[in-house]
Amino acid sequence: MGLHSDATFVDYGCGKGRGLAVGILAGFRHLIGVEVSRDLATLAGRNLQALRARHPGVRIEIQTLDATRFQPPEGPLVVFLYNPFVGLTLERVVQRLAHHATRSPVHVVYINPRGRSAFLDHGFRQRVTWPDSQALILESGVVSETSQFRCLGHRLMNLSSSILEPGQILRQGAGLSSPVHGNRSAG
């Protein structure tokens, strides 16, 4: 089985659901959004309704809690971070992911990676950096699927960049006929 079918896609700081939508379109079957704001988590749920209907076999959970309290499920993870936090919060999340990586692979797609050193300090390896240094892929864990993940990372970046139009999340690429709630600022 491939990375898409085995791994859980986790979007820390999922905001209004953009990263989760990208994960659905990239082919993940189990996705979890972690968001501290109840209002943003509610918006994410609404924004993802159309995609849920078009992808009935996909399981999406949105957990409203502080990222440091989230316990990732067992098994391989693909973690999506659009620079949701820094400092102590990032340090604690990275510690938890590093511990998880002692049992299962953890791949990280990190957009605007201001906390890159926290991952490197905890044994993650940097595998891909986009030319503008605004995104990178890190990995840690017992098994490496780097070549497959590199292709996935490019797909995630392409999908992510196609959804940055203000007031929309995925009209293009998802086949949505109307704008989706939310804007670029929190999401």
Sequence and secondary structure as in RCSB ss.txt:
>XXXX:A:sequence
MGLHSDATFVDYGCGKGRGLAVGILAGFRHLIGVEVSRDLATLAGRNLQALRARHPGVRIEIQTLDATRFQPPEG
PLVVFLYNPFVGLTLERVVQRLAHHATRSPVHVVYINPRGRSAFLDHGFRQRVTWPDSQALILESGVVSETSQFR
CLGHRLMNLSSSILEPGQILRQGAGLSSPVHGNRSAG
>XXXX:A:secstr
  HHHH EEEEET TTSHHHHHHHHTT SEEEEEES HHHHHHHHHHTHHHHHH TT EEEEEES GGG    SS
 EEEEEES   HHHHHHHHHHHHHHTTTS EEEEEES TTHHHHHHTT EEEEE TTSSEEEEEESS   HHHHH
HHHHHHHHHHHTT STT SSHHHHT SS  S  GGG 
